[in-house]
Amino acid sequence: MQKITTFLMYREKCLEAVEFYMSIFKNSRIVSTMRGPDGKPAGATVEIEGQTFHVYDGGDHFSFSQGMSLMVYADTQEEIDRLYGSLSEGGEQLPCGWLTDKYGVSWQITPPQLMEMITDPDREKADRATNAMLQMKKIILADLQTAFDGV
């Protein structure tokens, strides 16, 4: 069992959100579901890419904020394109690989190469990569590498 588990409280439609995420992340499954006092489905425990999440419908006083996001490492441009496009469908595409899905959850689609570049000990290279990232919505690996290399 994970020591720390993400708990997502939706206003409503948490199970619809889970189905949406499961259509995008093939390595996912519903572990269990729960019903509310009215007997209707109200929540679930799910595994997505090896991580456990608890999701529940909590009503109108719950909302999500960009101050908390789910970072997904994407190794290739194809994976970045697929995840950024799929998760942002019906939501909002934001700068630097961030997006908000149609349920209000914030995500970051991040290639590991980006993290390596912006933390590179050569500050000039790192700054060029950071500046390039700041100009992007979806991360474009080739453009990031060009900036990092100073080409």
OpenMM code with the backbone's topology and positions (N, CA, C; nanometers):
from openmm import Vec3, app, unit

residues = "MET GLN LYS ILE THR THR PHE LEU MET TYR ARG GLU LYS CYS LEU GLU ALA VAL GLU PHE TYR MET SER ILE PHE LYS ASN SER ARG ILE VAL SER THR MET ARG GLY PRO ASP GLY LYS PRO ALA GLY ALA THR VAL GLU ILE GLU GLY GLN THR PHE HIS VAL TYR ASP GLY GLY ASP HIS PHE SER PHE SER GLN GLY MET SER LEU MET VAL TYR ALA ASP THR GLN GLU GLU ILE ASP ARG LEU TYR GLY SER LEU SER GLU GLY GLY GLU GLN LEU PRO CYS GLY TRP LEU THR ASP LYS TYR GLY VAL SER TRP GLN ILE THR PRO PRO GLN LEU MET GLU MET ILE THR ASP PRO ASP ARG GLU LYS ALA ASP ARG ALA THR ASN ALA MET LEU GLN MET LYS LYS ILE ILE LEU ALA ASP LEU GLN THR ALA PHE ASP GLY VAL".split()
positions = [
    Vec3(0.0841, -0.1184, 0.0000),
    Vec3(0.0000, 0.0000, 0.0000),
    Vec3(0.0886, 0.1247, 0.0000),
    Vec3(0.0498, 0.2247, -0.0808),
    Vec3(0.1219, 0.3513, -0.0823),
    Vec3(0.1098, 0.4199, 0.0526),
    Vec3(0.2172, 0.4797, 0.0976),
    Vec3(0.2152, 0.5541, 0.2231),
    Vec3(0.1330, 0.6822, 0.2085),
    Vec3(0.1467, 0.7484, 0.0940),
    Vec3(0.0709, 0.8701, 0.0639),
    Vec3(-0.0082, 0.8455, -0.0635),
    Vec3(-0.1372, 0.8713, -0.0577),
    Vec3(-0.2260, 0.8465, -0.1713),
    Vec3(-0.3022, 0.9736, -0.2059),
    Vec3(-0.3167, 0.9999, -0.3334),
    Vec3(-0.3917, 1.1161, -0.3795),
    Vec3(-0.5408, 1.0911, -0.3608),
    Vec3(-0.6084, 1.1907, -0.3058),
    Vec3(-0.7519, 1.1852, -0.2803),
    Vec3(-0.8139, 1.3014, -0.3571),
    Vec3(-0.8977, 1.2703, -0.4555),
    Vec3(-0.9595, 1.3732, -0.5391),
    Vec3(-1.1083, 1.3813, -0.5084),
    Vec3(-1.1519, 1.4985, -0.4631),
    Vec3(-1.2927, 1.5195, -0.4301),
    Vec3(-1.3560, 1.6044, -0.5398),
    Vec3(-1.4385, 1.5417, -0.6207),
    Vec3(-1.5081, 1.6082, -0.7304),
    Vec3(-1.6398, 1.6653, -0.6804),
    Vec3(-1.6895, 1.7653, -0.7491),
    Vec3(-1.8250, 1.8127, -0.7191),
    Vec3(-1.9227, 1.7007, -0.7507),
    Vec3(-1.9043, 1.6424, -0.8689),
    Vec3(-1.9863, 1.5305, -0.9156),
    Vec3(-1.9119, 1.4612, -1.0292),
    Vec3(-1.9634, 1.3504, -1.0740),
    Vec3(-1.9118, 1.2782, -1.1906),
    Vec3(-1.7728, 1.2187, -1.1718),
    Vec3(-1.7369, 1.1806, -1.0497),
    Vec3(-1.6046, 1.1220, -1.0297),
    Vec3(-1.5888, 0.9903, -1.1057),
    Vec3(-1.6948, 0.9115, -1.1126),
    Vec3(-1.6831, 0.7837, -1.1841),
    Vec3(-1.6733, 0.8056, -1.3344),
    Vec3(-1.7393, 0.9099, -1.3845),
    Vec3(-1.7242, 0.9459, -1.5253),
    Vec3(-1.5800, 0.9892, -1.5517),
    Vec3(-1.5233, 1.0666, -1.4594),
    Vec3(-1.3840, 1.1092, -1.4722),
    Vec3(-1.2911, 0.9883, -1.4733),
    Vec3(-1.3154, 0.8924, -1.3864),
    Vec3(-1.2330, 0.7710, -1.3816),
    Vec3(-1.2385, 0.6974, -1.5156),
    Vec3(-1.3555, 0.6829, -1.5709),
    Vec3(-1.3682, 0.6165, -1.7017),
    Vec3(-1.2907, 0.6929, -1.8084),
    Vec3(-1.2969, 0.8260, -1.8042),
    Vec3(-1.2218, 0.9103, -1.8970),
    Vec3(-1.0717, 0.8839, -1.8825),
    Vec3(-1.0208, 0.8855, -1.7596),
    Vec3(-0.8782, 0.8624, -1.7365),
    Vec3(-0.8376, 0.7208, -1.7793),
    Vec3(-0.9248, 0.6238, -1.7531),
    Vec3(-0.8932, 0.4860, -1.7909),
    Vec3(-0.8892, 0.4691, -1.9429),
    Vec3(-0.9617, 0.5535, -2.0165),
    Vec3(-0.9559, 0.5462, -2.1630),
    Vec3(-0.8245, 0.6031, -2.2160),
    Vec3(-0.7574, 0.6849, -2.1361),
    Vec3(-0.6322, 0.7485, -2.1770),
    Vec3(-0.5115, 0.6690, -2.1285),
    Vec3(-0.5162, 0.6237, -2.0043),
    Vec3(-0.4064, 0.5475, -1.9455),
    Vec3(-0.4453, 0.4005, -1.9452),
    Vec3(-0.3862, 0.3252, -2.0354),
    Vec3(-0.4242, 0.1838, -2.0518),
    Vec3(-0.3890, 0.0990, -1.9301),
    Vec3(-0.2871, 0.1380, -1.8561),
    Vec3(-0.2463, 0.0650, -1.7369),
    Vec3(-0.3250, 0.1203, -1.6177),
    Vec3(-0.4554, 0.0929, -1.6164),
    Vec3(-0.5410, 0.1454, -1.5101),
    Vec3(-0.6547, 0.0485, -1.4812),
    Vec3(-0.7063, 0.0599, -1.3592),
    Vec3(-0.8191, -0.0270, -1.3230),
    Vec3(-0.8907, 0.0299, -1.2015),
    Vec3(-1.0172, -0.0034, -1.1895),
    Vec3(-1.0944, 0.0306, -1.0706),
    Vec3(-1.0704, -0.0802, -0.9693),
    Vec3(-1.0253, -0.0441, -0.8512),
    Vec3(-0.9977, -0.1405, -0.7452),
    Vec3(-1.1264, -0.1702, -0.6686),
    Vec3(-1.2001, -0.0634, -0.6372),
    Vec3(-1.3254, -0.0798, -0.5647),
    Vec3(-1.4117, 0.0443, -0.5858),
    Vec3(-1.5394, 0.0292, -0.5589),
    Vec3(-1.6315, 0.1427, -0.5654),
    Vec3(-1.7052, 0.1531, -0.4327),
    Vec3(-1.7629, 0.2701, -0.4094),
    Vec3(-1.8434, 0.2870, -0.2880),
    Vec3(-1.9722, 0.3593, -0.3246),
    Vec3(-2.0716, 0.3392, -0.2425),
    Vec3(-2.2010, 0.4043, -0.2632),
    Vec3(-2.2237, 0.5064, -0.1531),
    Vec3(-2.2978, 0.6112, -0.1883),
    Vec3(-2.3335, 0.7127, -0.0911),
    Vec3(-2.4521, 0.6692, -0.0080),
    Vec3(-2.4948, 0.7537, 0.0845),
    Vec3(-2.6096, 0.7208, 0.1703),
    Vec3(-2.7378, 0.6925, 0.0919),
    Vec3(-2.7468, 0.7495, -0.0288),
    Vec3(-2.8654, 0.7278, -0.1125),
    Vec3(-2.8572, 0.5987, -0.1933),
    Vec3(-2.7462, 0.5249, -0.1801),
    Vec3(-2.7289, 0.3996, -0.2514),
    Vec3(-2.6704, 0.4147, -0.3912),
    Vec3(-2.6506, 0.5373, -0.4359),
    Vec3(-2.5941, 0.5614, -0.5689),
    Vec3(-2.4416, 0.5581, -0.5626),
    Vec3(-2.3764, 0.5209, -0.6747),
    Vec3(-2.2298, 0.5231, -0.6769),
    Vec3(-2.1779, 0.6624, -0.6425),
    Vec3(-2.0792, 0.6690, -0.5528),
    Vec3(-2.0301, 0.7987, -0.5065),
    Vec3(-1.8784, 0.8094, -0.5059),
    Vec3(-1.8077, 0.7002, -0.5305),
    Vec3(-1.6628, 0.7074, -0.5263),
    Vec3(-1.5976, 0.5780, -0.5659),
    Vec3(-1.4658, 0.5835, -0.5732),
    Vec3(-1.3906, 0.4651, -0.6132),
    Vec3(-1.2456, 0.4782, -0.5683),
    Vec3(-1.1812, 0.3645, -0.5630),
    Vec3(-1.0364, 0.3577, -0.5522),
    Vec3(-0.9894, 0.3046, -0.6862),
    Vec3(-0.8943, 0.3750, -0.7473),
    Vec3(-0.8452, 0.3371, -0.8795),
    Vec3(-0.6938, 0.3324, -0.8788),
    Vec3(-0.6405, 0.2543, -0.9692),
    Vec3(-0.4961, 0.2533, -0.9942),
    Vec3(-0.4752, 0.3005, -1.1363),
    Vec3(-0.3889, 0.4000, -1.1513),
    Vec3(-0.3527, 0.4515, -1.2824),
    Vec3(-0.2009, 0.4532, -1.2897),
    Vec3(-0.1467, 0.3786, -1.3835),
    Vec3(-0.0016, 0.3697, -1.4009),
    Vec3(0.0696, 0.3394, -1.2691),
    Vec3(0.0116, 0.2483, -1.1918),
    Vec3(0.0746, 0.2038, -1.0684),
    Vec3(0.0498, 0.2920, -0.9467),
    Vec3(-0.0213, 0.4024, -0.9636),
    Vec3(-0.0505, 0.4926, -0.8531),
    Vec3(-0.1957, 0.4759, -0.8094),
    Vec3(-0.2181, 0.4746, -0.6803),
    Vec3(-0.3530, 0.4626, -0.6260),
    Vec3(-0.4118, 0.6013, -0.6053),
    Vec3(-0.5382, 0.6162, -0.6454),
    Vec3(-0.6137, 0.7396, -0.6257),
    Vec3(-0.7475, 0.7028, -0.5636),
    Vec3(-0.7932, 0.7875, -0.4731),
    Vec3(-0.9285, 0.7758, -0.4206),
    Vec3(-1.0070, 0.8922, -0.4791),
    Vec3(-1.1232, 0.8636, -0.5354),
    Vec3(-1.2058, 0.9679, -0.5955),
    Vec3(-1.3467, 0.9591, -0.5373),
    Vec3(-1.4033, 1.0759, -0.5092),
    Vec3(-1.5372, 1.0808, -0.4515),
    Vec3(-1.6127, 1.2015, -0.5043),
    Vec3(-1.7428, 1.1908, -0.5051),
    Vec3(-1.8301, 1.3039, -0.5336),
    Vec3(-1.8622, 1.3702, -0.4006),
    Vec3(-1.8258, 1.4983, -0.3892),
    Vec3(-1.8430, 1.5665, -0.2619),
    Vec3(-1.9435, 1.6797, -0.2616),
    Vec3(-1.9925, 1.7178, -0.3785),
    Vec3(-2.0904, 1.8255, -0.3823),
    Vec3(-2.0298, 1.9589, -0.4236),
    Vec3(-2.1163, 2.0584, -0.4270),
    Vec3(-2.0812, 2.1896, -0.4818),
    Vec3(-1.9710, 2.2644, -0.4086),
    Vec3(-1.9443, 2.2331, -0.2852),
    Vec3(-1.8424, 2.3095, -0.2129),
    Vec3(-1.6997, 2.2595, -0.2394),
    Vec3(-1.6834, 2.1615, -0.3294),
    Vec3(-1.5500, 2.1141, -0.3647),
    Vec3(-1.5127, 2.1603, -0.5043),
    Vec3(-1.3868, 2.2006, -0.5202),
    Vec3(-1.3342, 2.2372, -0.6515),
    Vec3(-1.1839, 2.2123, -0.6515),
    Vec3(-1.1280, 2.2105, -0.7710),
    Vec3(-0.9845, 2.1895, -0.7858),
    Vec3(-0.9160, 2.3225, -0.8135),
    Vec3(-0.7859, 2.3262, -0.7916),
    Vec3(-0.7047, 2.4458, -0.8126),
    Vec3(-0.5768, 2.4054, -0.8845),
    Vec3(-0.5192, 2.4981, -0.9613),
    Vec3(-0.3925, 2.4704, -1.0286),
    Vec3(-0.2771, 2.4567, -0.9296),
    Vec3(-0.2999, 2.4967, -0.8063),
    Vec3(-0.1962, 2.4836, -0.7050),
    Vec3(-0.1610, 2.3386, -0.6757),
    Vec3(-0.2441, 2.2472, -0.7223),
    Vec3(-0.2205, 2.1036, -0.7071),
    Vec3(-0.2419, 2.0409, -0.8440),
    Vec3(-0.1420, 1.9688, -0.8932),
    Vec3(-0.1553, 1.9076, -1.0250),
    Vec3(-0.0963, 1.7674, -1.0237),
    Vec3(-0.1335, 1.6923, -1.1246),
    Vec3(-0.0794, 1.5581, -1.1429),
    Vec3(0.0231, 1.5658, -1.2554),
    Vec3(0.1481, 1.5352, -1.2251),
    Vec3(0.2542, 1.5401, -1.3256),
    Vec3(0.2698, 1.4016, -1.3871),
    Vec3(0.2650, 1.3991, -1.5186),
    Vec3(0.2794, 1.2740, -1.5925),
    Vec3(0.4051, 1.2845, -1.6772),
    Vec3(0.4991, 1.1936, -1.6569),
    Vec3(0.6193, 1.1914, -1.7392),
    Vec3(0.5884, 1.1228, -1.8709),
    Vec3(0.6199, 1.1911, -1.9804),
    Vec3(0.5976, 1.1392, -2.1158),
    Vec3(0.7323, 1.1391, -2.1869),
    Vec3(0.7762, 1.0233, -2.2326),
    Vec3(0.9114, 1.0070, -2.2859),
    Vec3(0.9297, 1.0519, -2.4298),
    Vec3(0.8244, 1.0473, -2.5092),
    Vec3(0.8376, 1.0772, -2.6518),
    Vec3(0.7403, 1.1887, -2.6919),
    Vec3(0.7676, 1.2502, -2.8078),
    Vec3(0.6764, 1.3533, -2.8566),
    Vec3(0.5392, 1.2944, -2.8854),
    Vec3(0.5371, 1.1723, -2.9356),
    Vec3(0.4091, 1.1058, -2.9620),
    Vec3(0.3270, 1.0921, -2.8330),
    Vec3(0.3916, 1.0522, -2.7252),
    Vec3(0.3212, 1.0371, -2.5982),
    Vec3(0.2775, 1.1732, -2.5424),
    Vec3(0.3636, 1.2733, -2.5552),
    Vec3(0.3276, 1.4091, -2.5125),
    Vec3(0.2039, 1.4551, -2.5884),
    Vec3(0.2057, 1.4395, -2.7207),
    Vec3(0.0939, 1.4826, -2.8052),
    Vec3(-0.0356, 1.4126, -2.7652),
    Vec3(-0.0275, 1.2815, -2.7460),
    Vec3(-0.1470, 1.2030, -2.7129),
    Vec3(-0.2039, 1.2425, -2.5771),
    Vec3(-0.1181, 1.2490, -2.4762),
    Vec3(-0.1653, 1.2802, -2.3418),
    Vec3(-0.2154, 1.4239, -2.3314),
    Vec3(-0.1405, 1.5181, -2.3869),
    Vec3(-0.1804, 1.6586, -2.3792),
    Vec3(-0.3125, 1.6808, -2.4526),
    Vec3(-0.3244, 1.6214, -2.5708),
    Vec3(-0.4481, 1.6355, -2.6471),
    Vec3(-0.5661, 1.5665, -2.5821),
    Vec3(-0.5473, 1.4444, -2.5364),
    Vec3(-0.6568, 1.3668, -2.4781),
    Vec3(-0.7055, 1.4251, -2.3464),
    Vec3(-0.6127, 1.4545, -2.2569),
    Vec3(-0.6526, 1.5046, -2.1249),
    Vec3(-0.7134, 1.6443, -2.1311),
    Vec3(-0.6719, 1.7255, -2.2284),
    Vec3(-0.7243, 1.8625, -2.2366),
    Vec3(-0.8549, 1.8716, -2.3147),
    Vec3(-0.8976, 1.7609, -2.3760),
    Vec3(-1.0226, 1.7625, -2.4531),
    Vec3(-1.1391, 1.8029, -2.3625),
    Vec3(-1.2040, 1.9124, -2.3979),
    Vec3(-1.3140, 1.9631, -2.3173),
    Vec3(-1.2692, 2.0467, -2.1995),
    Vec3(-1.1378, 2.0593, -2.1811),
    Vec3(-1.0814, 2.1390, -2.0723),
    Vec3(-1.0080, 2.2589, -2.1292),
    Vec3(-0.8890, 2.2857, -2.0751),
    Vec3(-0.8140, 2.4034, -2.1187),
    Vec3(-0.6657, 2.3698, -2.1297),
    Vec3(-0.6056, 2.4066, -2.2430),
    Vec3(-0.4621, 2.3917, -2.2614),
    Vec3(-0.3929, 2.5153, -2.2062),
    Vec3(-0.2939, 2.4931, -2.1235),
    Vec3(-0.2243, 2.6009, -2.0538),
    Vec3(-0.0758, 2.5984, -2.0874),
    Vec3(-0.0010, 2.7047, -2.0552),
    Vec3(0.1423, 2.7085, -2.0857),
    Vec3(0.2235, 2.6021, -2.0110),
    Vec3(0.3416, 2.5749, -2.0686),
    Vec3(0.4462, 2.4923, -2.0060),
    Vec3(0.4058, 2.3465, -1.9863),
    Vec3(0.3189, 2.2949, -2.0733),
    Vec3(0.2779, 2.1555, -2.0631),
    Vec3(0.1651, 2.1306, -1.9653),
    Vec3(0.1082, 2.2368, -1.9080),
    Vec3(-0.0016, 2.2227, -1.8132),
    Vec3(-0.1332, 2.2214, -1.8880),
    Vec3(-0.2331, 2.1624, -1.8251),
    Vec3(-0.3690, 2.1633, -1.8779),
    Vec3(-0.4655, 2.1409, -1.7631),
    Vec3(-0.5890, 2.1783, -1.7869),
    Vec3(-0.6962, 2.1458, -1.6939),
    Vec3(-0.7936, 2.0586, -1.7694),
    Vec3(-0.8281, 1.9429, -1.7151),
    Vec3(-0.9203, 1.8544, -1.7855),
    Vec3(-1.0647, 1.9031, -1.7671),
    Vec3(-1.1563, 1.8373, -1.8346),
    Vec3(-1.2963, 1.8812, -1.8314),
    Vec3(-1.3615, 1.8650, -1.6949),
    Vec3(-1.2943, 1.8011, -1.6020),
    Vec3(-1.3453, 1.7848, -1.4655),
    Vec3(-1.2802, 1.8834, -1.3686),
    Vec3(-1.1884, 1.9653, -1.4200),
    Vec3(-1.1235, 2.0666, -1.3380),
    Vec3(-0.9899, 2.0266, -1.2776),
    Vec3(-0.9440, 1.9040, -1.3019),
    Vec3(-0.8169, 1.8571, -1.2468),
    Vec3(-0.7017, 1.9111, -1.3318),
    Vec3(-0.5974, 1.9635, -1.2667),
    Vec3(-0.4789, 2.0148, -1.3357),
    Vec3(-0.3764, 1.9038, -1.3543),
    Vec3(-0.3168, 1.9029, -1.4725),
    Vec3(-0.2161, 1.8038, -1.5099),
    Vec3(-0.0958, 1.8762, -1.5689),
    Vec3(0.0197, 1.8142, -1.5583),
    Vec3(0.1408, 1.8590, -1.6267),
    Vec3(0.1926, 1.7412, -1.7086),
    Vec3(0.2024, 1.7598, -1.8386),
    Vec3(0.2594, 1.6556, -1.9246),
    Vec3(0.4054, 1.6953, -1.9465),
    Vec3(0.4938, 1.6216, -1.8833),
    Vec3(0.6332, 1.6618, -1.8701),
    Vec3(0.7279, 1.5540, -1.9206),
    Vec3(0.8072, 1.5860, -2.0220),
    Vec3(0.9110, 1.4896, -2.0611),
    Vec3(1.0263, 1.4938, -1.9605),
    Vec3(1.0810, 1.3789, -1.9252),
    Vec3(1.1948, 1.3784, -1.8326),
    Vec3(1.3105, 1.4646, -1.8842),
    Vec3(1.3232, 1.4729, -2.0180),
    Vec3(1.4298, 1.5536, -2.0773),
    Vec3(1.4173, 1.7003, -2.0355),
    Vec3(1.2949, 1.7493, -2.0224),
    Vec3(1.2735, 1.8880, -1.9803),
    Vec3(1.3328, 1.9100, -1.8421),
    Vec3(1.3038, 1.8205, -1.7511),
    Vec3(1.3541, 1.8352, -1.6142),
    Vec3(1.5069, 1.8305, -1.6123),
    Vec3(1.5650, 1.7443, -1.6947),
    Vec3(1.7119, 1.7369, -1.7023),
    Vec3(1.7698, 1.8668, -1.7558),
    Vec3(1.7047, 1.9226, -1.8589),
    Vec3(1.7563, 2.0449, -1.9207),
    Vec3(1.7465, 2.1647, -1.8272),
    Vec3(1.6316, 2.1838, -1.7632),
    Vec3(1.6148, 2.3056, -1.6822),
    Vec3(1.6908, 2.2994, -1.5498),
    Vec3(1.7418, 2.1798, -1.5155),
    Vec3(1.8249, 2.1680, -1.3954),
    Vec3(1.9718, 2.1433, -1.4295),
    Vec3(2.0069, 2.1586, -1.5565),
    Vec3(2.1449, 2.1371, -1.5997),
    Vec3(2.2386, 2.2336, -1.5253),
    Vec3(2.3570, 2.1870, -1.4831),
    Vec3(2.4501, 2.2753, -1.4129),
    Vec3(2.4990, 2.3932, -1.4986),
    Vec3(2.4941, 2.3783, -1.6311),
    Vec3(2.5298, 2.4894, -1.7201),
    Vec3(2.4101, 2.5842, -1.7254),
    Vec3(2.4165, 2.6918, -1.6480),
    Vec3(2.3012, 2.7824, -1.6332),
    Vec3(2.2584, 2.8448, -1.7650),
    Vec3(2.3487, 2.8695, -1.8561),
    Vec3(2.3094, 2.9272, -1.9857),
    Vec3(2.2191, 2.8301, -2.0612),
    Vec3(2.2590, 2.7041, -2.0663),
    Vec3(2.1776, 2.6026, -2.1329),
    Vec3(2.0425, 2.5870, -2.0630),
    Vec3(2.0471, 2.5791, -1.9305),
    Vec3(1.9240, 2.5626, -1.8526),
    Vec3(1.8302, 2.6812, -1.8737),
    Vec3(1.8861, 2.8016, -1.8763),
    Vec3(1.8028, 2.9209, -1.8967),
    Vec3(1.7414, 2.9229, -2.0365),
    Vec3(1.8175, 2.8808, -2.1374),
    Vec3(1.7620, 2.8754, -2.2735),
    Vec3(1.6466, 2.7759, -2.2806),
    Vec3(1.6637, 2.6608, -2.2172),
    Vec3(1.5564, 2.5601, -2.2163),
    Vec3(1.4347, 2.6130, -2.1404),
    Vec3(1.4575, 2.6783, -2.0274),
    Vec3(1.3469, 2.7338, -1.9483),
    Vec3(1.2720, 2.8394, -2.0290),
    Vec3(1.3450, 2.9287, -2.0935),
    Vec3(1.2806, 3.0325, -2.1742),
    Vec3(1.2013, 2.9732, -2.2900),
    Vec3(1.2541, 2.8698, -2.3521),
    Vec3(1.1802, 2.8037, -2.4606),
    Vec3(1.0518, 2.7414, -2.4070),
    Vec3(1.0610, 2.6734, -2.2920),
    Vec3(0.9436, 2.6116, -2.2309),
    Vec3(0.8362, 2.7158, -2.2014),
    Vec3(0.8772, 2.8324, -2.1545),
    Vec3(0.7818, 2.9373, -2.1176),
    Vec3(0.7034, 2.9905, -2.2388),
    Vec3(0.7542, 2.9644, -2.3591),
    Vec3(0.6864, 3.0090, -2.4812),
    Vec3(0.5903, 2.9023, -2.5355),
    Vec3(0.5909, 2.7848, -2.4768),
    Vec3(0.5125, 2.6719, -2.5280),
    Vec3(0.3861, 2.6508, -2.4468),
    Vec3(0.2855, 2.5935, -2.5102),
    Vec3(0.1753, 2.5316, -2.4364),
    Vec3(0.2168, 2.3865, -2.4221),
    Vec3(0.1844, 2.3033, -2.5211),
    Vec3(0.2325, 2.1652, -2.5205),
    Vec3(0.3829, 2.1681, -2.5436),
    Vec3(0.4572, 2.0867, -2.4714),
    Vec3(0.6023, 2.0819, -2.4857),
    Vec3(0.6382, 2.0157, -2.6189),
    Vec3(0.7270, 2.0827, -2.6930),
    Vec3(0.7785, 2.0302, -2.8195),
    Vec3(0.9255, 1.9965, -2.7958),
    Vec3(0.9553, 1.8679, -2.7910),
    Vec3(1.0901, 1.8234, -2.7566),
    Vec3(1.1966, 1.8786, -2.8501),
    Vec3(1.1731, 1.8773, -2.9805),
    Vec3(1.2740, 1.9236, -3.0767),
    Vec3(1.3073, 2.0711, -3.0535),
    Vec3(1.2051, 2.1542, -3.0292),
    Vec3(1.2283, 2.2966, -3.0042),
    Vec3(1.3013, 2.3185, -2.8724),
    Vec3(1.2682, 2.2386, -2.7752),
    Vec3(1.3345, 2.2469, -2.6450),
    Vec3(1.4829, 2.2119, -2.6586),
    Vec3(1.5112, 2.1037, -2.7325),
    Vec3(1.6507, 2.0609, -2.7531),
    Vec3(1.7291, 2.1656, -2.8307),
    Vec3(1.6663, 2.2239, -2.9315),
    Vec3(1.7330, 2.3295, -3.0106),
    Vec3(1.7721, 2.4468, -2.9215),
    Vec3(1.6790, 2.4896, -2.8366),
    Vec3(1.7075, 2.6007, -2.7452),
    Vec3(1.8185, 2.5630, -2.6474),
    Vec3(1.8095, 2.4449, -2.5905),
    Vec3(1.9088, 2.3976, -2.4938),
    Vec3(2.0480, 2.3961, -2.5562),
    Vec3(2.0564, 2.3480, -2.6816),
    Vec3(2.1839, 2.3384, -2.7511),
    Vec3(2.2352, 2.4732, -2.8019),
    Vec3(2.1475, 2.5743, -2.8017),
    Vec3(2.1880, 2.7061, -2.8486),
    Vec3(2.2005, 2.7169, -2.9991),
    Vec3(2.1247, 2.6333, -3.0689),
    Vec3(2.1312, 2.6300, -3.2151),
    Vec3(2.0387, 2.7352, -3.2735),
] * unit.nanometer
topology = app.Topology()
chain = topology.addChain("A")
for resn in residues:
    res = topology.addResidue(resn, chain)
    for name in ("N", "CA", "C"):
        topology.addAtom(name, app.Element.getBySymbol(name[0]), res)
